[in-house]
Amino acid sequence: MTRQSTKSAEYHYLECGLRNVYLSNGYHELDTPYGKATSIEDVEGLHRVIATSLVNEKPHLTGPEFRFLRKELGFSQKSFAQLVGKTEQAVALWEKTGRVQKWAEVILRQLYTEEKINDDTKLKEMIERINRLDRIMNEKIYFTMGETSGSWSQAA
């Protein structure tokens, strides 16, 4: 492989799933036996800057931007849906149509801020605790009459 530095052009970074991300440097074009390839320096750092920009500067997230942040947090559509009490199909629809629910956007931004910027997970823990309590509230609770004691008790 031959490494060539690209100085004059910009690179349209579609691999992140966002159509409006361009790199002015920090990448190299490579000649490979299979054709041209592009190498990006510090992809994790680049994604962190993109995500932080989305969280702090975008007034409203598009579907692809929502998906980008969700993936940066390591959530599948199903796991995010479970966290916020929605269906996987609802999350897929938000991302596909761009009609992201404002409350879901706020939660996702806050989760990113806490986990990736402030190194804290209080909101996620709180949501999980509420979901756990909600499941408990909807579980069946069984009581039995003791055969020998003749008194009621909660079944194990």
Backbone bond lengths (Angstrom), bond angles and torsions (degrees), N, CA, C in turn:
res aa  C-N    CA-C-N  psi(-1)  N-CA   C-N-CA  omega(-1)  CA-C   N-CA-C  phi
1 M - - - 1.451 - - 1.517 109.91 -
2 T 1.270 115.98 138.09 1.453 121.70 176.60 1.510 108.59 -104.16
3 R 1.306 116.30 129.91 1.464 120.55 -179.98 1.517 108.70 -96.72
4 Q 1.312 115.51 125.41 1.452 120.89 178.25 1.519 108.61 -123.76
5 S 1.298 116.42 131.73 1.455 120.02 178.83 1.519 108.76 -84.99
6 T 1.303 116.52 135.93 1.456 121.45 178.52 1.520 108.31 -105.30
7 K 1.297 117.03 116.13 1.463 120.91 -176.13 1.527 112.30 -108.02
8 S 1.327 117.04 -40.98 1.457 119.29 -169.54 1.521 114.05 -85.68
9 A 1.305 118.00 -27.65 1.459 120.55 -174.76 1.523 110.38 -97.09
10 E 1.296 114.85 170.27 1.461 120.72 173.67 1.519 107.34 -112.24
11 Y 1.313 116.04 157.42 1.454 120.80 -179.02 1.521 109.18 -112.21
12 H 1.318 115.77 124.93 1.459 121.69 178.55 1.530 106.67 -83.06
13 Y 1.316 116.30 105.26 1.468 122.90 -171.56 1.526 110.70 -86.83
14 L 1.332 115.98 76.53 1.458 122.20 -178.84 1.524 112.62 -76.73
15 E 1.330 117.26 -19.49 1.458 121.01 -176.65 1.526 113.08 -60.46
16 C 1.323 117.95 -20.99 1.468 120.73 179.73 1.528 111.99 -80.63
17 G 1.335 116.81 -9.11 1.457 120.32 179.30 1.518 113.99 90.91
18 L 1.321 117.21 3.31 1.469 122.10 179.94 1.524 108.71 -113.44
19 R 1.316 116.91 133.25 1.468 120.76 -175.63 1.520 114.12 -78.80
20 N 1.326 118.18 -16.72 1.465 119.66 -172.06 1.524 113.90 -108.88
21 V 1.339 117.74 22.72 1.469 120.50 -179.62 1.525 109.42 -103.99
22 Y 1.331 115.12 121.87 1.466 122.57 178.61 1.524 108.48 -125.37
23 L 1.323 115.89 143.95 1.459 121.17 177.85 1.521 108.68 -110.29
24 S 1.324 116.23 130.93 1.459 119.82 177.69 1.520 111.56 -92.11
25 N 1.330 117.21 -18.98 1.461 121.81 174.30 1.526 107.40 -160.90
26 G 1.335 116.50 -172.46 1.457 120.00 179.78 1.517 113.51 81.85
27 Y 1.326 116.97 15.71 1.455 121.35 178.14 1.528 108.48 -140.27
28 H 1.312 115.22 159.29 1.465 121.01 179.23 1.519 108.78 -138.01
29 E 1.327 115.51 138.17 1.453 120.12 173.30 1.520 107.88 -87.42
30 L 1.317 115.44 137.49 1.455 121.51 -179.09 1.519 109.67 -121.64
31 D 1.330 115.81 140.53 1.456 120.41 171.51 1.515 106.89 -93.87
32 T 1.318 116.19 121.49 1.464 121.19 179.61 1.527 108.55 -119.17
33 P 1.318 117.91 167.68 1.471 119.61 176.24 1.529 112.40 -60.17
34 Y 1.334 116.54 -17.11 1.465 120.80 -178.17 1.528 112.73 -102.15
35 G 1.303 116.86 3.42 1.458 121.34 -179.17 1.519 110.72 119.49
36 K 1.316 115.95 -164.29 1.466 120.73 -178.74 1.525 111.13 -76.42
37 A 1.320 115.14 144.36 1.462 122.08 175.31 1.523 107.06 -137.11
38 T 1.304 115.61 161.95 1.461 120.40 179.26 1.511 109.11 -123.33
39 S 1.315 115.09 133.78 1.461 122.19 177.69 1.529 107.72 -110.15
40 I 1.337 116.10 127.82 1.468 121.75 -179.76 1.524 108.03 -104.98
41 E 1.304 116.93 131.49 1.466 121.72 176.99 1.527 109.75 -80.19
42 D 1.333 117.37 136.04 1.465 124.51 174.72 1.532 112.49 47.65
43 V 1.321 115.77 63.97 1.471 121.61 -179.05 1.532 110.49 -59.54
44 E 1.332 117.49 -40.52 1.476 119.93 179.42 1.528 110.96 -60.49
45 G 1.321 116.84 -43.71 1.468 120.60 177.95 1.514 111.67 -63.98
46 L 1.326 116.37 -40.75 1.462 120.98 177.72 1.523 110.38 -61.70
47 H 1.323 117.24 -46.62 1.467 120.75 179.79 1.528 111.64 -64.01
48 R 1.313 116.91 -35.50 1.466 120.64 177.76 1.536 110.36 -63.80
49 V 1.333 116.80 -41.69 1.471 120.59 179.16 1.525 110.75 -68.25
50 I 1.323 117.21 -41.58 1.477 120.75 177.80 1.525 109.61 -60.82
51 A 1.332 116.61 -48.83 1.472 121.06 -178.10 1.524 111.14 -62.75
52 T 1.317 117.25 -44.48 1.467 120.87 179.90 1.523 110.44 -62.10
53 S 1.322 116.62 -38.84 1.465 120.73 176.71 1.526 110.95 -63.51
54 L 1.326 116.99 -43.45 1.474 120.49 178.14 1.518 111.16 -61.94
55 V 1.331 116.52 -44.92 1.466 121.69 -177.09 1.519 111.09 -65.49
56 N 1.321 117.24 -42.25 1.467 120.76 -171.96 1.523 115.05 -93.67
57 E 1.331 118.25 -23.05 1.462 118.72 -170.15 1.523 115.82 -118.42
58 K 1.329 118.28 -18.60 1.460 120.14 -177.74 1.522 110.05 -87.87
59 P 1.339 118.65 124.37 1.462 119.83 178.58 1.524 112.66 -68.75
60 H 1.339 117.64 -30.98 1.461 121.44 178.91 1.522 107.88 -145.29
61 L 1.319 117.29 135.77 1.455 121.47 -179.57 1.521 111.05 -87.37
62 T 1.323 115.92 138.19 1.457 120.92 171.03 1.531 107.88 -78.49
63 G 1.320 116.51 170.91 1.464 120.45 177.04 1.525 112.46 -57.65
64 P 1.354 118.41 -49.53 1.465 119.44 178.63 1.535 113.08 -62.62
65 E 1.324 117.60 -34.45 1.468 119.87 177.69 1.524 111.09 -68.10
66 F 1.322 116.68 -39.55 1.459 121.37 175.53 1.531 109.61 -60.64
67 R 1.342 116.33 -46.24 1.464 121.82 179.25 1.532 110.56 -60.25
68 F 1.340 116.52 -43.74 1.469 120.99 179.86 1.526 110.50 -57.80
69 L 1.333 117.39 -48.94 1.471 120.77 -179.91 1.524 111.41 -64.90
70 R 1.327 116.64 -41.84 1.463 120.08 179.04 1.519 110.28 -58.61
71 K 1.325 116.43 -46.43 1.459 120.73 179.97 1.523 111.86 -66.77
72 E 1.324 117.51 -37.34 1.469 120.44 178.01 1.524 110.90 -62.14
73 L 1.322 116.51 -29.88 1.469 120.97 177.47 1.530 112.28 -84.66
74 G 1.326 116.80 -5.01 1.453 120.62 177.70 1.521 114.60 82.16
75 F 1.329 116.54 17.87 1.463 120.68 178.49 1.521 110.11 -91.77
76 S 1.320 116.37 134.71 1.457 120.30 165.49 1.530 106.41 -80.53
77 Q 1.313 117.23 169.64 1.467 118.80 175.80 1.526 109.37 -59.70
78 K 1.326 115.77 -40.90 1.460 120.51 -178.24 1.529 111.63 -65.34
79 S 1.327 117.76 -45.18 1.470 119.53 -177.38 1.525 111.69 -68.71
80 F 1.340 117.41 -36.43 1.468 118.83 176.61 1.527 109.61 -67.34
81 A 1.328 116.03 -42.79 1.468 120.27 179.19 1.526 110.67 -59.21
82 Q 1.313 116.89 -44.14 1.466 120.38 178.61 1.523 111.10 -62.89
83 L 1.315 116.30 -39.42 1.461 120.08 -179.67 1.522 111.35 -61.24
84 V 1.330 116.88 -41.50 1.463 120.17 -175.30 1.529 113.39 -99.47
85 G 1.326 117.02 7.08 1.460 120.14 175.45 1.514 114.73 74.57
86 K 1.313 117.59 31.25 1.468 122.53 177.61 1.518 109.15 -121.25
87 T 1.322 116.01 179.03 1.456 120.14 178.25 1.524 109.89 -92.89
88 E 1.312 114.59 157.75 1.465 120.93 175.58 1.529 110.06 -58.88
89 Q 1.339 116.30 -37.64 1.462 121.04 179.41 1.525 111.98 -63.86
90 A 1.338 117.22 -34.60 1.463 120.45 178.32 1.528 110.29 -63.96
91 V 1.328 116.67 -44.88 1.466 120.39 179.35 1.523 110.01 -64.44
92 A 1.335 117.26 -42.66 1.469 121.07 178.12 1.525 110.68 -59.92
93 L 1.324 116.73 -40.49 1.463 121.43 179.85 1.530 111.35 -66.13
94 W 1.330 117.23 -42.14 1.472 120.02 177.41 1.523 109.84 -57.47
95 E 1.327 115.52 -46.24 1.466 120.03 -176.21 1.520 112.02 -70.14
96 K 1.319 117.18 -35.74 1.462 121.11 -178.27 1.520 111.95 -74.19
97 T 1.335 116.67 -45.14 1.465 120.52 -175.05 1.525 113.19 -89.23
98 G 1.327 116.86 -18.42 1.459 120.27 -176.54 1.514 112.93 82.04
99 R 1.317 117.22 3.96 1.468 120.84 178.95 1.529 109.28 -92.77
100 V 1.311 114.44 70.15 1.458 120.94 -178.11 1.523 108.74 -77.76
101 Q 1.319 116.46 130.39 1.453 121.50 177.78 1.534 108.67 -63.29
102 K 1.323 116.51 133.35 1.464 120.86 -176.74 1.528 111.66 -57.66
103 W 1.337 117.72 -41.76 1.455 120.36 -178.97 1.531 111.00 -64.45
104 A 1.349 117.33 -35.93 1.467 120.88 179.40 1.523 110.31 -69.26
105 E 1.318 115.63 -38.14 1.459 121.54 176.71 1.530 110.56 -62.65
106 V 1.326 116.52 -44.36 1.468 121.19 179.16 1.531 110.46 -61.80
107 I 1.332 116.39 -44.46 1.469 120.28 179.27 1.524 110.39 -62.36
108 L 1.338 117.00 -46.32 1.464 120.42 -178.92 1.531 111.36 -62.08
109 R 1.332 116.98 -43.26 1.476 120.15 177.98 1.529 110.90 -60.99
110 Q 1.335 116.08 -44.01 1.462 120.02 -178.45 1.527 110.99 -67.17
111 L 1.327 116.81 -40.92 1.464 120.28 177.27 1.525 110.66 -59.84
112 Y 1.332 116.70 -43.43 1.467 119.89 179.03 1.526 110.24 -64.01
113 T 1.325 116.45 -45.61 1.464 120.23 -179.72 1.513 111.34 -59.06
114 E 1.321 116.57 -46.29 1.459 119.72 -178.31 1.522 112.19 -67.56
115 E 1.317 117.08 -46.06 1.469 119.60 -173.07 1.517 113.18 -79.26
116 K 1.315 118.22 -41.75 1.464 120.70 -172.63 1.516 113.99 -98.70
117 I 1.329 117.87 -27.25 1.467 119.76 -177.37 1.523 110.66 -101.40
118 N 1.329 117.19 -48.11 1.473 120.61 -176.43 1.526 113.67 -96.79
119 D 1.338 117.79 -3.34 1.466 122.86 -178.83 1.530 111.30 53.17
120 D 1.318 115.32 52.82 1.461 122.17 -177.15 1.529 107.15 -143.71
121 T 1.314 118.41 149.67 1.465 120.21 -179.30 1.524 111.50 -132.30
122 K 1.303 117.85 34.61 1.462 120.54 -176.84 1.523 112.73 -63.70
123 L 1.318 117.91 -43.07 1.464 120.12 -178.59 1.520 110.65 -63.61
124 K 1.326 117.68 -46.36 1.461 120.83 179.32 1.529 110.28 -60.17
125 E 1.314 117.22 -44.41 1.465 121.07 178.87 1.526 111.04 -62.72
126 M 1.335 116.79 -40.32 1.457 120.62 179.43 1.531 110.68 -65.19
127 I 1.321 117.71 -44.51 1.464 121.14 179.35 1.523 109.95 -63.33
128 E 1.330 117.03 -43.73 1.468 120.03 178.87 1.533 111.04 -62.46
129 R 1.330 117.31 -38.66 1.463 121.17 178.59 1.528 110.32 -65.06
130 I 1.316 117.48 -43.04 1.467 121.50 178.00 1.531 109.90 -62.86
131 N 1.329 116.89 -43.66 1.473 120.27 178.21 1.518 111.09 -62.26
132 R 1.326 117.57 -40.32 1.466 121.80 178.89 1.526 110.05 -64.07
133 L 1.339 116.63 -44.01 1.465 120.32 177.40 1.524 111.34 -63.41
134 D 1.318 116.61 -39.17 1.457 120.90 178.63 1.526 110.76 -62.96
135 R 1.344 116.41 -42.21 1.469 119.51 177.37 1.520 110.70 -63.47
136 I 1.331 116.74 -42.05 1.463 120.82 179.86 1.523 110.17 -62.75
137 M 1.332 116.88 -41.73 1.463 120.88 -179.47 1.527 111.41 -62.28
138 N 1.326 117.43 -28.26 1.459 121.36 -177.34 1.521 113.58 -97.47
139 E 1.322 117.20 -0.82 1.459 120.04 178.75 1.527 109.72 -78.99
140 K 1.303 114.12 150.85 1.461 119.51 174.93 1.522 108.43 -76.47
141 I 1.299 115.89 137.21 1.460 121.19 176.74 1.523 106.78 -114.76
142 Y 1.300 115.44 124.27 1.460 120.32 -176.23 1.529 110.81 -102.20
143 F 1.320 114.41 141.02 1.457 122.01 175.98 1.522 107.03 -124.87
144 T 1.299 115.26 144.73 1.469 119.49 -179.82 1.525 110.39 -130.39
145 M 1.313 113.89 152.97 1.460 121.54 175.53 1.527 106.47 -94.00
146 G 1.315 116.27 123.11 1.460 120.87 179.04 1.523 111.21 -65.68
147 E 1.310 115.89 130.62 1.473 120.58 -178.22 1.527 111.68 -65.17
148 T 1.296 117.22 -39.73 1.467 119.13 -177.85 1.515 112.62 -93.13
149 S 1.338 115.89 -35.48 1.475 118.86 -176.55 1.516 112.74 -83.25
150 G 1.331 116.63 -28.54 1.452 120.33 -178.05 1.522 112.74 72.14
151 S 1.327 117.58 16.97 1.458 120.36 179.29 1.535 110.03 -120.34
152 W 1.328 114.36 155.78 1.456 120.79 -178.63 1.515 110.50 -81.21
153 S 1.371 115.35 147.93 1.471 121.01 172.40 1.517 108.12 -152.00
154 Q 1.304 114.62 159.50 1.464 119.23 177.69 1.513 108.46 -76.64
155 A 1.322 115.06 132.06 1.480 120.47 -179.80 1.526 109.15 -73.20
156 A 1.298 116.41 148.71 1.471 121.84 179.31 1.507 111.56 -73.90
